[in-house]
C-alpha cells in the first residue's frame, strides 16, 4: 500500500494560536482554566487539555466568579463578553483573527443599515458568535433552497458574509444564487472563507484523484473536516472521517493500493502519525508527502498572554 500524505494538513494558524494560548494560560495561571465551548472542534485536543486541568463549559454561569475563562477559536457574541464581565471573569480571547474579521464586517454592515445574509451552518459556534453581533440584522442561509425562500425587495440594502470553514464550492454556489436573485447584494472586500480551509480543500481535490480511499482525520463536529470528507466523495472516492486509527477498520482498505491521508485544521499531527503507523503495521504501507501549497501564516497570541512570553 502507498500513502499519499497531503500538505498542507492539520493545524492552521488560528488553531495553533488558540492551543498555545490555553497551554500558556494553564502553565501561568494554573488549573482550572475554564474554556467557553471546545477550544477547537477536536476530541483529541479537548481530552488532552482536560487531562491538564482545562474545564470546558457551555454556560458562563457554570464558572465561579473571578476565575479565568478562555474564549475558543470560534469566537463569541457581545452578550457572552457582557456576562463574563458581569461575573468578574478574567477573559482571555483566543478568537481566530479571521473569525474576528467576519464579526467586524457584520458590525459595519449592520451600522450601515444592511440586512446581512450569513451563509453558514445553524448551531455552529462560529455562526452563533457572528449572529450575536447584530441579531436583528442577520438572516442565516445554509443552502440554495434557503436562498429561494428569502423575500427582499430592491429597497432592502443587502450584504452577505460566510462562515470561515465552509466548502468553497458550496459557498460559491450559494453566493451565485444570491447574486442572481438579488443583483444589488454586496459582499465583504475580501472573501471570508479562511486560507487554511481553502488550501486543505484544494489539496484534496488535486490528490484524491490519485487515491482509492481517502482518510480525513478530524472530529465529527469539525465543519472544515466534514467538508474535506464530502469533497472526496464528490470525486467518487470512499472517504472516512476519523478521530484517529481507533475509528478505522481493516476492511476499509481491502484491495486498496493508494490511500490519501489529510487532516482538518483542528487535528494534531500526532493523530496523523499514529494513523500512518497503524497502516504501516497492517499493510506495510509506504508514505509519500505531496505539498500542494506552502503555508507560512502566523497569528500572535492574545495580548494578555504575549506579555508572559517576553523574558526580562
Residue, then its C-alpha position, 0 to 999 in steps of 0.5 A: x500500500x502507498x500513502x499519499x500524505x497531503x500538505x498542507x494538513x492539520x493545524x492552521x494558524x488560528x488553531x495553533x494560536x488558540x492551543x498555545x494560548x490555553x497551554x500558556x494560560x494553564x502553565x501561568x495561571x494554573x488549573x482550572x482554566x475554564x474554556x467557553x465551548x471546545x477550544x477547537x472542534x477536536x476530541x483529541x485536543x479537548x481530552x488532552x487539555x482536560x487531562x491538564x486541568x482545562x474545564x470546558x463549559x457551555x454556560x458562563x454561569x457554570x464558572x465561579x466568579x473571578x476565575x479565568x475563562x478562555x474564549x475558543x477559536x470560534x469566537x463569541x457574541x457581545x452578550x457572552x463578553x457582557x456576562x463574563x464581565x458581569x461575573x468578574x471573569x478574567x477573559x482571555x480571547x483566543x478568537x481566530x483573527x479571521x473569525x474576528x474579521x467576519x464579526x467586524x464586517x457584520x458590525x459595519x454592515x449592520x451600522x450601515x443599515x444592511x440586512x446581512x445574509x450569513x451563509x453558514x451552518x445553524x448551531x455552529x459556534x462560529x455562526x452563533x458568535x457572528x449572529x450575536x453581533x447584530x441579531x436583528x440584522x442577520x438572516x442565516x442561509x445554509x443552502x440554495x433552497x434557503x436562498x429561494x425562500x428569502x423575500x427582499x425587495x430592491x429597497x432592502x440594502x443587502x450584504x452577505x458574509x460566510x462562515x470561515x470553514x465552509x466548502x468553497x464550492x458550496x459557498x460559491x454556489x450559494x453566493x451565485x444564487x444570491x447574486x442572481x436573485x438579488x443583483x444589488x447584494x454586496x459582499x465583504x472586500x475580501x472573501x471570508x472563507x479562511x486560507x487554511x480551509x481553502x488550501x486543505x480543500x484544494x489539496x484534496x481535490x488535486x490528490x484524491x484523484x490519485x487515491x482509492x480511499x481517502x482518510x480525513x482525520x478530524x472530529x465529527x463536529x469539525x465543519x472544515x473536516x466534514x467538508x474535506x470528507x464530502x469533497x472526496x466523495x464528490x470525486x467518487x472516492x470512499x472517504x472516512x472521517x476519523x478521530x484517529x486509527x481507533x475509528x478505522x477498520x481493516x476492511x476499509x482498505x481491502x484491495x486498496x493500493x493508494x490511500x490519501x491521508x489529510x487532516x482538518x485544521x483542528x487535528x494534531x499531527x500526532x493523530x496523523x502519525x499514529x494513523x500512518x503507523x497503524x497502516x504501516x503495521x497492517x499493510x506495510x504501507x509506504x508514505x509519500x508527502x505531496x505539498x500542494x501549497x506552502x503555508x507560512x501564516x502566523x497569528x500572535x497570541x492574545x495580548x494578555x498572554x504575549x506579555x508572559x512570553x517576553x523574558x526580562 
